[in-house]
Amino acid sequence: MFAIPEQFSNATKASFDTQFAILSSLTNTTFQGVEKLVDLHLTAAKATLEESSAAARQLLSAKDPQEFFSLTAAQAQPNAEKALSYGRQVASIAAGTQAELTKTAEGAIAETNRKVVQLIDDVTKNAPAGTENFVAAVKASISNANAGYEQFARTTKQAIEAFESNVSTAVNQFAQATQKAAEAAPKAAPKK
């Protein structure tokens, strides 16, 4: 008779241990993603500062307005390409971190579900006569919760794929716009 409370107690302890391990894993993954972003930001900021100083010196050394505008136009395309590369790297880091978080969460939830089903099976083996309806209701609730989670996971995955597609489309549109602007810049420079 005392086996059921002991089983729930052990299951609760195991659940807390599992949740702590999941939280630790998710936290580590998040910190790794943030660390990659910070590293990217610092590298980009340092490179931008150095390149801006060099570009400013080059522009200040222009002998006339035509040379100034030619130098400005020549700098536009590489700067646009660097901005696109930076955006792609940020998107890549975000997508990689998200994929790792999803993988960890899905694995943890599947393992938790397996343990809960096992616990329910173990408890129902020792259930007293007349509790069959209650046991069936508990099993149905767990089954419904699992189905709800699976639907939520599919919907979340679809939303993430749509977001990634939209980001990719925006980056491509930006690339096309900067390409056109860079091509138009030499034509707009004043002629001497």
Secondary structure, DSSP 8 states (H G I E B T S, - for coil): -THHHHHHHHHHHHHHHHHHHHHHHHHHHHHHHHHHHHHHHHHHHHHHHHHHHHHHHHHHT-SSHHHHHHHHHHHHHHHHHHHHHHHHHHHHHHHHHHHHHHHHHHHHHHHHHHHHHHHHHHHHHT--TT-HHHHHHHHHHHHHHHHHHHHHHHHHHHHHHHHHHHHHHHHHHHHHHHHHHHHHHHHHS---
